[in-house]
């Protein structure tokens, strides 16, 4: 307690502001918490609220990126399964329908929408107009459907190309990994090195000065 009034701790405002930033997208009652935090410590509450909102946004962006990468990777799986279906005597539409349940949910929905459109406008036209994760696969299949060329070789060619591209991307990521790990490894190794080299000397000095002889 000081002469100018009560000493208000900033901790409640930080906690309230962070909670508001995390809960505003989902809870109406968080606005009352926001009002309380602003009345307590306006600046700190706003800063903490912005920090919480940024944390939620970053988490959502990362989840969206992981979902997108998973769907893009499964395009090659979709093509392989479609090729198996074609070799077993299924039509392209039947092969797509049978394969869609084994791939990422986003890609599954995309293929389902393509098949629904093909009922109204024809499979070739729907493939040619399709966009999304599997647009290259759809474009190659559309050319084969329109020209009357065999579908299986076109799908197999796409699979080989997609696998080669994925292997190249994985190799590039593996080459970048040592560079990305340099700073974390340095931060972990340096304290241990200092502890191993300086620690015994410090302990010996403490034993001489602190412990009774």
DAMODA-V525765 format. One record per backbone hydrogen bond with DSSP energy under -1.0 kcal/mol. NH is the residue of the N-H (numbers start at 0). CO is the residue of the C=O. Records with the same first field share a line. If there is no record, write none. Layout:
# DAMODA-V525765
NH->CO + CO
This chain:
# DAMODA-V525765
1->4
13->9
14->10
15->11
16->12
17->13
18->14
19->15
20->16
21->17
22->18
23->19
25->22
26->22
30->27
32->28
33->29
34->30
35->31
36->32
37->33
38->34
39->35
40->36
44->40
45->41
46->42
47->43
48->44
49->45
50->46
51->47
52->48
53->49
54->50
55->51
56->52
57->53
58->54
59->55
60->56
61->57
62->58
63->59
64->60
65->61
66->62
67->63
68->64
69->65
70->66
71->67
72->68
73->69
77->73
78->74
79->75
80->76
81->77
82->78
83->79
84->80
85->81
86->82
87->83
88->85
89->84
94->90
95->91
96->92
97->93
98->94
99->95
101->98
102->99
107->103
108->104
109->105
110->106
111->107
112->108
113->109
114->110
115->111
116->112
117->113
118->114
120->116
121->117
125->121
126->122
127->123
128->124
134->131
137->133
138->134
139->135
140->136
141->137
142->138
143->139
144->140
145->141
146->142
147->143
154->150
155->151
156->152
157->153
158->154
159->155
160->156
161->157
162->158
163->159
164->160
165->161
166->162
167->163
168->164
169->165
170->166
171->167
172->168
173->169
174->170
175->171
176->172
179->175
180->176
184->180
185->181
186->182
187->183
188->184
189->185
191->187
192->188
193->189
194->190
195->191
196->192
197->193
198->194
201->197
202->198
203->199
204->200
205->201
206->202
207->203
208->204
209->205
